[in-house]
């Protein structure tokens, strides 16, 4: 009986490891990185390409803008919502309105334009 009990325990252990491995692999597969994320009072832009971006403009709700000189491959740019401005002294107020559209424009190191959108993008 001890041998049978050990076999059952071993089988249970193998099954548990298999199920855990399957769950973890599914979670990792679902964990795809997104180039634009709006979360917890900030906008996060991630350069998922293999080229450096220069002259990065980030537009929020058409009128509010933030800038960065460059974004290297794999680098993240985290911009608090309060940093976006629509002119001198006019900053984005996240308590009064929610982000509905983001547009990122930049120039890739090969000279090609980069454009990313989230939500409604930028209305022109």
N, C-alpha and C positions, 0 to 999 in steps of 0.2 A: 503494500500500500504506500509506503514511503516513496517508492520509485514512481508510482502513478501520480502522487501528489507533486513531486518534483517536476514531472513532465508537464503537468497542468500549469504549474507556476512558470516554467520556462516558456510554455506556449503563450500564456498571458503576457509575459514580459515582452516577447517578440511582437505580439499583436499591439501592445501599448506603444512600443517604439515605432512601429509601422504607422499607426494612426497619428501619433505626434508628428512624425516626419511628414506625412501627407498634409496635415493641417498647417505646419510651418511653411512647406513649399507653396501651398495655395496662398497663404498670406503674403509671402514674398513676391509671388507672381502678381498679386493685386496691388502691390506697393509700387506702382509705376510713378515715376517722377513727372510732375506737370510743370510746364514752363512758367505758368502764372498761377499763384495761389493767393486768395484774399482770406485772411484769417486773423482773428484776435486783434483788430485795430491796425493791421499792417498789410502791405502788399509785398509778396515775395516773388521776385523774378529770378529764374534759374536758366543759365545758358547751357542748354543740352546739346549744343553743336560742338564741333571740333575747332571752331574758329573764334578768335577774340572779336567782340563787338565794340565799336567805338561810337561816340556821340549818342548815347542811349537816352531817349526821351520816353517817359512814362506818363501817359495821359489818363486821368481818372475822371469819369463822368463828363467827358468832353472838354470841360473848362479848366480843370486842375492839373498841374504839371509838376513833375519832379525829373531831375536829370542826373546822369552819372557819366563821367568821361569815358569809362571802359568797363567791360565785363568779360573776364577770361573764360575759357571753356570750363564748364563744371562749377563756376563761381555763382554764388547767390547774392542778390541785391535785396536787402530788406529795407522797406521804406515805411515808416509809421504814417498813418493816414494824415496826421496833423502837419506833416512836412509838405504835402501837396499844396501849391498856391495857384491862385487865378489872377494874381496881380499883387502889387504892394499892399501888404496887410490883410489880404483875403485868403485865409487858409481854409482847408476843407474841415468842416465840422461834422464828425461822424455821429454826434448826438442828434443833429438835425436832419441828416439824410444818410442813406446807405450807398455803398458802392454798387453801381449797376453796370458799369462798363470800364474796361481797361484796354488801352492800346499801347503797345511797346513798339517803337521804331528805332532802328540803329543801322550801322553799316558794318558788315562782316569784313574780316581781314582781307578777303579776296575782292572787296569793293562792291559786292552785291548787297542789296537792301535786305534788312531783316524786319519783318512785321509780325507781331503776335497780338491776338485779341483774346479777351475774356469777357463773357457776358455780352452786352450790346456793342462793345468796342467803342470807337469814337465817332460820333456823328459830325459830319462836316456840312 
